[in-house]
């Protein structure tokens, strides 16, 4: 029961404060994909918790295929770049 109460309480807490803004994260992602077909298209920014740390996931607004760049919020370093394949 205690685990359930702790889990519910954690869900109600406000999101942690981000070190980077969405615009800064998009700029870092643009630099990571510079020279590729995805340059200039990295516009969708989402702040998430991954492995107990804050990360920005920046993606393209393309249908079928696209690119996703994950950035550590604290350091500003790119964790991974993944091309997303469509059907």
mmCIF file as gemmi writes it, N, C-alpha and C atoms, coordinates in Angstrom:
data_model
loop_
_atom_site.group_PDB
_atom_site.id
_atom_site.type_symbol
_atom_site.label_atom_id
_atom_site.label_alt_id
_atom_site.label_comp_id
_atom_site.label_asym_id
_atom_site.label_entity_id
_atom_site.label_seq_id
_atom_site.pdbx_PDB_ins_code
_atom_site.Cartn_x
_atom_site.Cartn_y
_atom_site.Cartn_z
_atom_site.occupancy
_atom_site.B_iso_or_equiv
_atom_site.pdbx_formal_charge
_atom_site.auth_seq_id
_atom_site.auth_asym_id
_atom_site.pdbx_PDB_model_num
ATOM 1 N N . UNK Axp A 1 ? 0.824 -1.201 0 1 0 ? 1 A 1
ATOM 2 C CA . UNK Axp A 1 ? 0 0 0 1 0 ? 1 A 1
ATOM 3 C C . UNK Axp A 1 ? 0.867 1.263 0 1 0 ? 1 A 1
ATOM 4 N N . UNK Axp A 2 ? 1.941 1.204 0.756 1 0 ? 2 A 1
ATOM 5 C CA . UNK Axp A 2 ? 2.84 2.362 0.84 1 0 ? 2 A 1
ATOM 6 C C . UNK Axp A 2 ? 3.413 2.702 -0.54 1 0 ? 2 A 1
ATOM 7 N N . UNK Axp A 3 ? 3.759 1.68 -1.319 1 0 ? 3 A 1
ATOM 8 C CA . UNK Axp A 3 ? 4.289 1.911 -2.666 1 0 ? 3 A 1
ATOM 9 C C . UNK Axp A 3 ? 3.265 2.599 -3.555 1 0 ? 3 A 1
ATOM 10 N N . UNK Axp A 4 ? 2.026 2.215 -3.428 1 0 ? 4 A 1
ATOM 11 C CA . UNK Axp A 4 ? 0.963 2.832 -4.21 1 0 ? 4 A 1
ATOM 12 C C . UNK Axp A 4 ? 0.807 4.303 -3.846 1 0 ? 4 A 1
ATOM 13 N N . UNK Axp A 5 ? 0.826 4.607 -2.563 1 0 ? 5 A 1
ATOM 14 C CA . UNK Axp A 5 ? 0.701 6.005 -2.111 1 0 ? 5 A 1
ATOM 15 C C . UNK Axp A 5 ? 1.889 6.82 -2.601 1 0 ? 5 A 1
ATOM 16 N N . UNK Axp A 6 ? 3.105 6.26 -2.489 1 0 ? 6 A 1
ATOM 17 C CA . UNK Axp A 6 ? 4.294 6.968 -2.975 1 0 ? 6 A 1
ATOM 18 C C . UNK Axp A 6 ? 4.192 7.222 -4.476 1 0 ? 6 A 1
ATOM 19 N N . UNK Axp A 7 ? 3.739 6.219 -5.229 1 0 ? 7 A 1
ATOM 20 C CA . UNK Axp A 7 ? 3.607 6.361 -6.679 1 0 ? 7 A 1
ATOM 21 C C . UNK Axp A 7 ? 2.601 7.451 -7.035 1 0 ? 7 A 1
ATOM 22 N N . UNK Axp A 8 ? 1.47 7.469 -6.359 1 0 ? 8 A 1
ATOM 23 C CA . UNK Axp A 8 ? 0.454 8.491 -6.631 1 0 ? 8 A 1
ATOM 24 C C . UNK Axp A 8 ? 0.965 9.874 -6.276 1 0 ? 8 A 1
ATOM 25 N N . UNK Axp A 9 ? 1.7 9.995 -5.186 1 0 ? 9 A 1
ATOM 26 C CA . UNK Axp A 9 ? 2.239 11.287 -4.779 1 0 ? 9 A 1
ATOM 27 C C . UNK Axp A 9 ? 3.246 11.801 -5.806 1 0 ? 9 A 1
ATOM 28 N N . UNK Axp A 10 ? 4.107 10.916 -6.304 1 0 ? 10 A 1
ATOM 29 C CA . UNK Axp A 10 ? 5.103 11.32 -7.304 1 0 ? 10 A 1
ATOM 30 C C . UNK Axp A 10 ? 4.437 11.821 -8.58 1 0 ? 10 A 1
ATOM 31 N N . UNK Axp A 11 ? 3.326 11.253 -8.945 1 0 ? 11 A 1
ATOM 32 C CA . UNK Axp A 11 ? 2.622 11.664 -10.159 1 0 ? 11 A 1
ATOM 33 C C . UNK Axp A 11 ? 2.055 13.068 -10.042 1 0 ? 11 A 1
ATOM 34 N N . UNK Axp A 12 ? 1.794 13.541 -8.834 1 0 ? 12 A 1
ATOM 35 C CA . UNK Axp A 12 ? 1.186 14.861 -8.636 1 0 ? 12 A 1
ATOM 36 C C . UNK Axp A 12 ? 2.196 15.973 -8.458 1 0 ? 12 A 1
ATOM 37 N N . UNK Axp A 13 ? 3.452 15.632 -8.334 1 0 ? 13 A 1
ATOM 38 C CA . UNK Axp A 13 ? 4.469 16.655 -8.146 1 0 ? 13 A 1
ATOM 39 C C . UNK Axp A 13 ? 4.668 17.433 -9.447 1 0 ? 13 A 1
ATOM 40 N N . UNK Axp A 14 ? 4.959 18.73 -9.332 1 0 ? 14 A 1
ATOM 41 C CA . UNK Axp A 14 ? 5.213 19.504 -10.555 1 0 ? 14 A 1
ATOM 42 C C . UNK Axp A 14 ? 6.48 19.005 -11.236 1 0 ? 14 A 1
ATOM 43 N N . UNK Axp A 15 ? 6.58 19.199 -12.547 1 0 ? 15 A 1
ATOM 44 C CA . UNK Axp A 15 ? 7.773 18.744 -13.253 1 0 ? 15 A 1
ATOM 45 C C . UNK Axp A 15 ? 9.011 19.484 -12.752 1 0 ? 15 A 1
ATOM 46 N N . UNK Axp A 16 ? 10.161 18.847 -12.782 1 0 ? 16 A 1
ATOM 47 C CA . UNK Axp A 16 ? 11.384 19.504 -12.325 1 0 ? 16 A 1
ATOM 48 C C . UNK Axp A 16 ? 11.756 20.677 -13.218 1 0 ? 16 A 1
ATOM 49 N N . UNK Axp A 17 ? 12.525 21.579 -12.669 1 0 ? 17 A 1
ATOM 50 C CA . UNK Axp A 17 ? 12.983 22.754 -13.405 1 0 ? 17 A 1
ATOM 51 C C . UNK Axp A 17 ? 14.037 22.348 -14.426 1 0 ? 17 A 1
ATOM 52 N N . UNK Axp A 18 ? 13.856 22.83 -15.622 1 0 ? 18 A 1
ATOM 53 C CA . UNK Axp A 18 ? 14.767 22.508 -16.712 1 0 ? 18 A 1
ATOM 54 C C . UNK Axp A 18 ? 15.928 23.497 -16.764 1 0 ? 18 A 1
ATOM 55 N N . UNK Axp A 19 ? 17.119 22.989 -17.085 1 0 ? 19 A 1
ATOM 56 C CA . UNK Axp A 19 ? 18.293 23.848 -17.237 1 0 ? 19 A 1
ATOM 57 C C . UNK Axp A 19 ? 18.31 24.506 -18.615 1 0 ? 19 A 1
ATOM 58 N N . UNK Axp A 20 ? 17.759 23.817 -19.621 1 0 ? 20 A 1
ATOM 59 C CA . UNK Axp A 20 ? 17.708 24.336 -20.991 1 0 ? 20 A 1
ATOM 60 C C . UNK Axp A 20 ? 16.28 24.745 -21.336 1 0 ? 20 A 1
ATOM 61 N N . UNK Axp A 21 ? 16.152 25.713 -22.202 1 0 ? 21 A 1
ATOM 62 C CA . UNK Axp A 21 ? 14.836 26.036 -22.748 1 0 ? 21 A 1
ATOM 63 C C . UNK Axp A 21 ? 14.588 25.139 -23.959 1 0 ? 21 A 1
ATOM 64 N N . UNK Axp A 22 ? 13.355 25.072 -24.389 1 0 ? 22 A 1
ATOM 65 C CA . UNK Axp A 22 ? 13.023 24.286 -25.58 1 0 ? 22 A 1
ATOM 66 C C . UNK Axp A 22 ? 13.784 24.818 -26.797 1 0 ? 22 A 1
ATOM 67 N N . UNK Axp A 23 ? 13.919 26.133 -26.891 1 0 ? 23 A 1
ATOM 68 C CA . UNK Axp A 23 ? 14.64 26.731 -28.023 1 0 ? 23 A 1
ATOM 69 C C . UNK Axp A 23 ? 16.113 26.348 -28.011 1 0 ? 23 A 1
ATOM 70 N N . UNK Axp A 24 ? 16.728 26.354 -26.83 1 0 ? 24 A 1
ATOM 71 C CA . UNK Axp A 24 ? 18.132 25.955 -26.735 1 0 ? 24 A 1
ATOM 72 C C . UNK Axp A 24 ? 18.305 24.488 -27.128 1 0 ? 24 A 1
ATOM 73 N N . UNK Axp A 25 ? 17.392 23.644 -26.677 1 0 ? 25 A 1
ATOM 74 C CA . UNK Axp A 25 ? 17.455 22.222 -27.02 1 0 ? 25 A 1
ATOM 75 C C . UNK Axp A 25 ? 17.294 22.019 -28.526 1 0 ? 25 A 1
ATOM 76 N N . UNK Axp A 26 ? 16.392 22.772 -29.155 1 0 ? 26 A 1
ATOM 77 C CA . UNK Axp A 26 ? 16.212 22.679 -30.613 1 0 ? 26 A 1
ATOM 78 C C . UNK Axp A 26 ? 17.472 23.118 -31.355 1 0 ? 26 A 1
ATOM 79 N N . UNK Axp A 27 ? 18.14 24.131 -30.848 1 0 ? 27 A 1
ATOM 80 C CA . UNK Axp A 27 ? 19.384 24.605 -31.473 1 0 ? 27 A 1
ATOM 81 C C . UNK Axp A 27 ? 20.47 23.536 -31.386 1 0 ? 27 A 1
ATOM 82 N N . UNK Axp A 28 ? 20.588 22.88 -30.23 1 0 ? 28 A 1
ATOM 83 C CA . UNK Axp A 28 ? 21.561 21.801 -30.068 1 0 ? 28 A 1
ATOM 84 C C . UNK Axp A 28 ? 21.241 20.661 -31.03 1 0 ? 28 A 1
ATOM 85 N N . UNK Axp A 29 ? 19.966 20.318 -31.152 1 0 ? 29 A 1
ATOM 86 C CA . UNK Axp A 29 ? 19.55 19.249 -32.06 1 0 ? 29 A 1
ATOM 87 C C . UNK Axp A 29 ? 19.856 19.619 -33.51 1 0 ? 29 A 1
ATOM 88 N N . UNK Axp A 30 ? 19.625 20.861 -33.882 1 0 ? 30 A 1
ATOM 89 C CA . UNK Axp A 30 ? 19.934 21.319 -35.243 1 0 ? 30 A 1
ATOM 90 C C . UNK Axp A 30 ? 21.421 21.163 -35.54 1 0 ? 30 A 1
ATOM 91 N N . UNK Axp A 31 ? 22.256 21.49 -34.557 1 0 ? 31 A 1
ATOM 92 C CA . UNK Axp A 31 ? 23.699 21.342 -34.744 1 0 ? 31 A 1
ATOM 93 C C . UNK Axp A 31 ? 24.078 19.873 -34.898 1 0 ? 31 A 1
ATOM 94 N N . UNK Axp A 32 ? 23.364 18.988 -34.201 1 0 ? 32 A 1
ATOM 95 C CA . UNK Axp A 32 ? 23.662 17.55 -34.267 1 0 ? 32 A 1
ATOM 96 C C . UNK Axp A 32 ? 23.322 16.954 -35.627 1 0 ? 32 A 1
ATOM 97 N N . UNK Axp A 33 ? 22.334 17.5 -36.304 1 0 ? 33 A 1
ATOM 98 C CA . UNK Axp A 33 ? 21.92 16.953 -37.607 1 0 ? 33 A 1
ATOM 99 C C . UNK Axp A 33 ? 22.323 17.863 -38.769 1 0 ? 33 A 1
ATOM 100 N N . UNK Axp A 34 ? 23.184 18.834 -38.503 1 0 ? 34 A 1
ATOM 101 C CA . UNK Axp A 34 ? 23.62 19.77 -39.553 1 0 ? 34 A 1
ATOM 102 C C . UNK Axp A 34 ? 24.197 18.998 -40.735 1 0 ? 34 A 1
ATOM 103 N N . UNK Axp A 35 ? 23.816 19.404 -41.926 1 0 ? 35 A 1
ATOM 104 C CA . UNK Axp A 35 ? 24.298 18.77 -43.14 1 0 ? 35 A 1
ATOM 105 C C . UNK Axp A 35 ? 23.471 17.574 -43.589 1 0 ? 35 A 1
ATOM 106 N N . UNK Axp A 36 ? 22.493 17.169 -42.779 1 0 ? 36 A 1
ATOM 107 C CA . UNK Axp A 36 ? 21.651 16.036 -43.174 1 0 ? 36 A 1
ATOM 108 C C . UNK Axp A 36 ? 20.353 16.562 -43.778 1 0 ? 36 A 1
ATOM 109 N N . UNK Axp A 37 ? 19.541 15.647 -44.263 1 0 ? 37 A 1
ATOM 110 C CA . UNK Axp A 37 ? 18.256 16.035 -44.841 1 0 ? 37 A 1
ATOM 111 C C . UNK Axp A 37 ? 17.293 16.581 -43.788 1 0 ? 37 A 1
ATOM 112 N N . UNK Axp A 38 ? 17.601 16.364 -42.51 1 0 ? 38 A 1
ATOM 113 C CA . UNK Axp A 38 ? 16.713 16.8 -41.418 1 0 ? 38 A 1
ATOM 114 C C . UNK Axp A 38 ? 17.084 18.176 -40.876 1 0 ? 38 A 1
ATOM 115 N N . UNK Axp A 39 ? 18.165 18.767 -41.364 1 0 ? 39 A 1
ATOM 116 C CA . UNK Axp A 39 ? 18.58 20.088 -40.908 1 0 ? 39 A 1
ATOM 117 C C . UNK Axp A 39 ? 17.463 21.104 -41.17 1 0 ? 39 A 1
ATOM 118 N N . UNK Axp A 40 ? 17.152 21.891 -40.184 1 0 ? 40 A 1
ATOM 119 C CA . UNK Axp A 40 ? 16.104 22.894 -40.298 1 0 ? 40 A 1
ATOM 120 C C . UNK Axp A 40 ? 14.714 22.384 -39.969 1 0 ? 40 A 1
ATOM 121 N N . UNK Axp A 41 ? 14.594 21.088 -39.661 1 0 ? 41 A 1
ATOM 122 C CA . UNK Axp A 41 ? 13.273 20.503 -39.406 1 0 ? 41 A 1
ATOM 123 C C . UNK Axp A 41 ? 13.072 20.049 -37.961 1 0 ? 41 A 1
ATOM 124 N N . UNK Axp A 42 ? 14.051 20.255 -37.104 1 0 ? 42 A 1
ATOM 125 C CA . UNK Axp A 42 ? 13.972 19.793 -35.71 1 0 ? 42 A 1
ATOM 126 C C . UNK Axp A 42 ? 13.174 20.812 -34.895 1 0 ? 42 A 1
ATOM 127 N N . UNK Axp A 43 ? 11.875 20.595 -34.781 1 0 ? 43 A 1
ATOM 128 C CA . UNK Axp A 43 ? 11.01 21.602 -34.164 1 0 ? 43 A 1
ATOM 129 C C . UNK Axp A 43 ? 10.144 21.108 -33.013 1 0 ? 43 A 1
ATOM 130 N N . UNK Axp A 44 ? 10.001 19.795 -32.848 1 0 ? 44 A 1
ATOM 131 C CA . UNK Axp A 44 ? 9.133 19.275 -31.791 1 0 ? 44 A 1
ATOM 132 C C . UNK Axp A 44 ? 9.966 18.953 -30.553 1 0 ? 44 A 1
ATOM 133 N N . UNK Axp A 45 ? 9.756 19.682 -29.462 1 0 ? 45 A 1
ATOM 134 C CA . UNK Axp A 45 ? 10.562 19.508 -28.249 1 0 ? 45 A 1
ATOM 135 C C . UNK Axp A 45 ? 9.696 18.995 -27.103 1 0 ? 45 A 1
ATOM 136 N N . UNK Axp A 46 ? 10.175 17.926 -26.452 1 0 ? 46 A 1
ATOM 137 C CA . UNK Axp A 46 ? 9.475 17.347 -25.309 1 0 ? 46 A 1
ATOM 138 C C . UNK Axp A 46 ? 10.478 17.091 -24.195 1 0 ? 46 A 1
ATOM 139 N N . UNK Axp A 47 ? 10.167 17.577 -22.991 1 0 ? 47 A 1
ATOM 140 C CA . UNK Axp A 47 ? 11.006 17.335 -21.819 1 0 ? 47 A 1
ATOM 141 C C . UNK Axp A 47 ? 10.499 16.081 -21.129 1 0 ? 47 A 1
ATOM 142 N N . UNK Axp A 48 ? 11.405 15.114 -20.895 1 0 ? 48 A 1
ATOM 143 C CA . UNK Axp A 48 ? 11.016 13.832 -20.315 1 0 ? 48 A 1
ATOM 144 C C . UNK Axp A 48 ? 12.02 13.421 -19.24 1 0 ? 48 A 1
ATOM 145 N N . UNK Axp A 49 ? 11.611 12.472 -18.406 1 0 ? 49 A 1
ATOM 146 C CA . UNK Axp A 49 ? 12.532 11.843 -17.462 1 0 ? 49 A 1
ATOM 147 C C . UNK Axp A 49 ? 12.891 10.477 -18.033 1 0 ? 49 A 1
ATOM 148 N N . UNK Axp A 50 ? 14.193 10.254 -18.19 1 0 ? 50 A 1
ATOM 149 C CA . UNK Axp A 50 ? 14.688 8.994 -18.739 1 0 ? 50 A 1
ATOM 150 C C . UNK Axp A 50 ? 15.859 8.539 -17.884 1 0 ? 50 A 1
ATOM 151 N N . UNK Axp A 51 ? 15.778 7.352 -17.344 1 0 ? 51 A 1
ATOM 152 C CA . UNK Axp A 51 ? 16.832 6.827 -16.462 1 0 ? 51 A 1
ATOM 153 C C . UNK Axp A 51 ? 17.129 7.796 -15.313 1 0 ? 51 A 1
ATOM 154 N N . UNK Axp A 52 ? 16.087 8.335 -14.742 1 0 ? 52 A 1
ATOM 155 C CA . UNK Axp A 52 ? 16.146 9.248 -13.589 1 0 ? 52 A 1
ATOM 156 C C . UNK Axp A 52 ? 16.896 10.553 -13.877 1 0 ? 52 A 1
ATOM 157 N N . UNK Axp A 53 ? 16.913 10.985 -15.115 1 0 ? 53 A 1
ATOM 158 C CA . UNK Axp A 53 ? 17.483 12.292 -15.458 1 0 ? 53 A 1
ATOM 159 C C . UNK Axp A 53 ? 16.577 12.96 -16.483 1 0 ? 53 A 1
ATOM 160 N N . UNK Axp A 54 ? 16.628 14.281 -16.511 1 0 ? 54 A 1
ATOM 161 C CA . UNK Axp A 54 ? 15.827 15.034 -17.471 1 0 ? 54 A 1
ATOM 162 C C . UNK Axp A 54 ? 16.512 15.039 -18.829 1 0 ? 54 A 1
ATOM 163 N N . UNK Axp A 55 ? 15.735 14.757 -19.849 1 0 ? 55 A 1
ATOM 164 C CA . UNK Axp A 55 ? 16.254 14.814 -21.215 1 0 ? 55 A 1
ATOM 165 C C . UNK Axp A 55 ? 15.242 15.531 -22.1 1 0 ? 55 A 1
ATOM 166 N N . UNK Axp A 56 ? 15.752 16.181 -23.106 1 0 ? 56 A 1
ATOM 167 C CA . UNK Axp A 56 ? 14.921 16.757 -24.16 1 0 ? 56 A 1
ATOM 168 C C . UNK Axp A 56 ? 14.919 15.781 -25.325 1 0 ? 56 A 1
ATOM 169 N N . UNK Axp A 57 ? 13.759 15.485 -25.853 1 0 ? 57 A 1
ATOM 170 C CA . UNK Axp A 57 ? 13.652 14.699 -27.066 1 0 ? 57 A 1
ATOM 171 C C . UNK Axp A 57 ? 13.147 15.649 -28.143 1 0 ? 57 A 1
ATOM 172 N N . UNK Axp A 58 ? 13.995 15.887 -29.132 1 0 ? 58 A 1
ATOM 173 C CA . UNK Axp A 58 ? 13.684 16.823 -30.21 1 0 ? 58 A 1
ATOM 174 C C . UNK Axp A 58 ? 13.447 15.996 -31.465 1 0 ? 58 A 1
ATOM 175 N N . UNK Axp A 59 ? 12.356 16.274 -32.151 1 0 ? 59 A 1
ATOM 176 C CA . UNK Axp A 59 ? 12.03 15.493 -33.34 1 0 ? 59 A 1
ATOM 177 C C . UNK Axp A 59 ? 11.551 16.353 -34.483 1 0 ? 59 A 1
ATOM 178 N N . UNK Axp A 60 ? 11.358 15.688 -35.596 1 0 ? 60 A 1
ATOM 179 C CA . UNK Axp A 60 ? 10.85 16.347 -36.79 1 0 ? 60 A 1
ATOM 180 C C . UNK Axp A 60 ? 9.335 16.158 -36.861 1 0 ? 60 A 1
ATOM 181 N N . UNK Axp A 61 ? 8.699 17.044 -37.566 1 0 ? 61 A 1
ATOM 182 C CA . UNK Axp A 61 ? 7.251 16.972 -37.741 1 0 ? 61 A 1
ATOM 183 C C . UNK Axp A 61 ? 6.93 16.379 -39.11 1 0 ? 61 A 1
ATOM 184 N N . UNK Axp A 62 ? 7.566 15.277 -39.421 1 0 ? 62 A 1
ATOM 185 C CA . UNK Axp A 62 ? 7.365 14.643 -40.718 1 0 ? 62 A 1
ATOM 186 C C . UNK Axp A 62 ? 6.519 13.386 -40.557 1 0 ? 62 A 1
ATOM 187 N N . UNK Axp A 63 ? 5.735 13.077 -41.567 1 0 ? 63 A 1
ATOM 188 C CA . UNK Axp A 63 ? 4.933 11.842 -41.555 1 0 ? 63 A 1
ATOM 189 C C . UNK Axp A 63 ? 5.745 10.706 -42.143 1 0 ? 63 A 1
ATOM 190 N N . UNK Axp A 64 ? 5.626 9.541 -41.525 1 0 ? 64 A 1
ATOM 191 C CA . UNK Axp A 64 ? 6.252 8.353 -42.081 1 0 ? 64 A 1
ATOM 192 C C . UNK Axp A 64 ? 7.677 8.129 -41.623 1 0 ? 64 A 1
ATOM 193 N N . UNK Axp A 65 ? 8.529 9.112 -41.726 1 0 ? 65 A 1
ATOM 194 C CA . UNK Axp A 65 ? 9.926 8.984 -41.321 1 0 ? 65 A 1
ATOM 195 C C . UNK Axp A 65 ? 10.355 10.289 -40.681 1 0 ? 65 A 1
ATOM 196 N N . UNK Axp A 66 ? 11.436 10.26 -39.948 1 0 ? 66 A 1
ATOM 197 C CA . UNK Axp A 66 ? 11.904 11.474 -39.31 1 0 ? 66 A 1
ATOM 198 C C . UNK Axp A 66 ? 13.183 11.232 -38.543 1 0 ? 66 A 1
ATOM 199 N N . UNK Axp A 67 ? 13.491 12.163 -37.664 1 0 ? 67 A 1
ATOM 200 C CA . UNK Axp A 67 ? 14.707 12.1 -36.874 1 0 ? 67 A 1
ATOM 201 C C . UNK Axp A 67 ? 14.374 12.482 -35.45 1 0 ? 67 A 1
ATOM 202 N N . UNK Axp A 68 ? 15.018 11.829 -34.496 1 0 ? 68 A 1
ATOM 203 C CA . UNK Axp A 68 ? 14.84 12.123 -33.081 1 0 ? 68 A 1
ATOM 204 C C . UNK Axp A 68 ? 16.213 12.3 -32.457 1 0 ? 68 A 1
ATOM 205 N N . UNK Axp A 69 ? 16.399 13.4 -31.718 1 0 ? 69 A 1
ATOM 206 C CA . UNK Axp A 69 ? 17.656 13.673 -31.027 1 0 ? 69 A 1
ATOM 207 C C . UNK Axp A 69 ? 17.332 13.799 -29.546 1 0 ? 69 A 1
ATOM 208 N N . UNK Axp A 70 ? 18.061 13.044 -28.714 1 0 ? 70 A 1
ATOM 209 C CA . UNK Axp A 70 ? 17.873 13.089 -27.27 1 0 ? 70 A 1
ATOM 210 C C . UNK Axp A 70 ? 19.046 13.837 -26.654 1 0 ? 70 A 1
ATOM 211 N N . UNK Axp A 71 ? 18.726 14.843 -25.813 1 0 ? 71 A 1
ATOM 212 C CA . UNK Axp A 71 ? 19.739 15.734 -25.242 1 0 ? 71 A 1
ATOM 213 C C . UNK Axp A 71 ? 19.614 15.722 -23.729 1 0 ? 71 A 1
ATOM 214 N N . UNK Axp A 72 ? 20.741 15.565 -23.024 1 0 ? 72 A 1
ATOM 215 C CA . UNK Axp A 72 ? 20.758 15.646 -21.573 1 0 ? 72 A 1
ATOM 216 C C . UNK Axp A 72 ? 20.489 17.094 -21.168 1 0 ? 72 A 1
ATOM 217 N N . UNK Axp A 73 ? 19.483 17.308 -20.333 1 0 ? 73 A 1
ATOM 218 C CA . UNK Axp A 73 ? 19.095 18.668 -19.961 1 0 ? 73 A 1
ATOM 219 C C . UNK Axp A 73 ? 20.168 19.356 -19.122 1 0 ? 73 A 1
ATOM 220 N N . UNK Axp A 74 ? 20.853 18.617 -18.261 1 0 ? 74 A 1
ATOM 221 C CA . UNK Axp A 74 ? 21.838 19.222 -17.36 1 0 ? 74 A 1
ATOM 222 C C . UNK Axp A 74 ? 23.12 19.613 -18.082 1 0 ? 74 A 1
ATOM 223 N N . UNK Axp A 75 ? 23.609 18.726 -18.958 1 0 ? 75 A 1
ATOM 224 C CA . UNK Axp A 75 ? 24.892 18.979 -19.625 1 0 ? 75 A 1
ATOM 225 C C . UNK Axp A 75 ? 24.749 19.608 -21.001 1 0 ? 75 A 1
ATOM 226 N N . UNK Axp A 76 ? 23.592 19.414 -21.646 1 0 ? 76 A 1
ATOM 227 C CA . UNK Axp A 76 ? 23.412 19.91 -23.002 1 0 ? 76 A 1
ATOM 228 C C . UNK Axp A 76 ? 24.057 19.022 -24.051 1 0 ? 76 A 1
ATOM 229 N N . UNK Axp A 77 ? 24.518 17.837 -23.642 1 0 ? 77 A 1
ATOM 230 C CA . UNK Axp A 77 ? 25.166 16.918 -24.575 1 0 ? 77 A 1
ATOM 231 C C . UNK Axp A 77 ? 24.142 16.028 -25.265 1 0 ? 77 A 1
ATOM 232 N N . UNK Axp A 78 ? 24.42 15.696 -26.517 1 0 ? 78 A 1
ATOM 233 C CA . UNK Axp A 78 ? 23.549 14.805 -27.275 1 0 ? 78 A 1
ATOM 234 C C . UNK Axp A 78 ? 23.786 13.379 -26.793 1 0 ? 78 A 1
ATOM 235 N N . UNK Axp A 79 ? 22.719 12.711 -26.369 1 0 ? 79 A 1
ATOM 236 C CA . UNK Axp A 79 ? 22.807 11.328 -25.914 1 0 ? 79 A 1
ATOM 237 C C . UNK Axp A 79 ? 22.712 10.387 -27.105 1 0 ? 79 A 1
ATOM 238 N N . UNK Axp A 80 ? 21.767 10.652 -28.003 1 0 ? 80 A 1
ATOM 239 C CA . UNK Axp A 80 ? 21.628 9.804 -29.19 1 0 ? 80 A 1
ATOM 240 C C . UNK Axp A 80 ? 20.849 10.537 -30.282 1 0 ? 80 A 1
ATOM 241 N N . UNK Axp A 81 ? 21.116 10.128 -31.513 1 0 ? 81 A 1
ATOM 242 C CA . UNK Axp A 81 ? 20.367 10.57 -32.688 1 0 ? 81 A 1
ATOM 243 C C . UNK Axp A 81 ? 19.816 9.31 -33.33 1 0 ? 81 A 1
ATOM 244 N N . UNK Axp A 82 ? 18.523 9.302 -33.587 1 0 ? 82 A 1
ATOM 245 C CA . UNK Axp A 82 ? 17.9 8.132 -34.178 1 0 ? 82 A 1
ATOM 246 C C . UNK Axp A 82 ? 17.067 8.543 -35.372 1 0 ? 82 A 1
ATOM 247 N N . UNK Axp A 83 ? 17.265 7.842 -36.463 1 0 ? 83 A 1
ATOM 248 C CA . UNK Axp A 83 ? 16.391 8.045 -37.602 1 0 ? 83 A 1
ATOM 249 C C . UNK Axp A 83 ? 15.173 7.152 -37.428 1 0 ? 83 A 1
ATOM 250 N N . UNK Axp A 84 ? 13.997 7.712 -37.61 1 0 ? 84 A 1
ATOM 251 C CA . UNK Axp A 84 ? 12.742 6.978 -37.449 1 0 ? 84 A 1
ATOM 252 C C . UNK Axp A 84 ? 12.252 6.609 -38.839 1 0 ? 84 A 1
ATOM 253 N N . UNK Axp A 85 ? 12.068 5.33 -39.064 1 0 ? 85 A 1
ATOM 254 C CA . UNK Axp A 85 ? 11.633 4.848 -40.368 1 0 ? 85 A 1
ATOM 255 C C . UNK Axp A 85 ? 10.133 4.658 -40.371 1 0 ? 85 A 1
ATOM 256 N N . UNK Axp A 86 ? 9.526 5 -41.466 1 0 ? 86 A 1
ATOM 257 C CA . UNK Axp A 86 ? 8.094 4.827 -41.622 1 0 ? 86 A 1
ATOM 258 C C . UNK Axp A 86 ? 7.746 3.399 -41.938 1 0 ? 86 A 1
ATOM 259 N N . UNK Axp A 87 ? 6.595 3.237 -42.452 1 0 ? 87 A 1
ATOM 260 C CA . UNK Axp A 87 ? 6.084 1.894 -42.757 1 0 ? 87 A 1
ATOM 261 C C . UNK Axp A 87 ? 6.952 1.182 -43.716 1 0 ? 87 A 1
